[in-house]
Amino acid sequence: LLLLLASSLEFGSVAAPALIALLKMGSCLSTKEFSVKVLLTVVKLFASNDWAIRVGLLQHIDQYG
């Protein structure tokens, strides 16, 4: 489910609140798994044109920073 949500966010097929769900599910992972499965998607999302996604990224920077 985590990988499906990450790819949906990356391709813009889900709304910005899905980012919060991605980060919450990712918080259960080890640091290495989080880096591979969540952090790569988060980095790609900074290039998004959707301002709601970028605002969500900045609001939750403490969870992945």
N, C-alpha and C positions, 0 to 999 in steps of 0.2 A: 504494500500500500504506500509506503514511503517513497519508493522509486517512481510509482505512478503519479503521485502528487507532485514530486519534484519535476518530472518531465512535463506535466500539465502546466505548472507555473512557468516553466522555461519557454513553452510554446504559446503561452497566453490564452489557454483555454479555460482557466479558472480565475476567479476573482482574487483580489488582494488579500482578503482574510484567510485564504488558504496558506499564506506564508506563515501565519501564526501557528497553524496546525502542523506545518512542516517542521518548524523550529521546536515545538513541544514534543513531537514524536522523535525528533532527532536528539533531544536532550537525554533520552534513555540509552543512547548508543555510547560506545567507548570513544575516546578522542580520535583514534585512527579511523574508525567507521564513520564518525561524524564528518571528518575531513573529506572522506571519499564520497559519501552519499548525500550530504547536505551542503557542505561548504562550497563545493564546486558549483552547485546550482545557485547558491546565494551570490557568488561572485558574478555569475552570468546575468543575474537579475539586475545588477547595477547598470547594465546597458539597456534596460527596458525603457520604452517610451511612456509607460504607464506611471503617472506620478503617484498613484496610490501605492503601488508596489515599492517605489523608491522611498516614499515616506515611511512605509511599514518597515523597510530595511533599516532606516535610520532610527526609528523608534525602538527597535529591538536589537540594536547593535551590541548591547551587553550580553546577549545570549550566544553570539557567535564571534565576537571581537577578540 
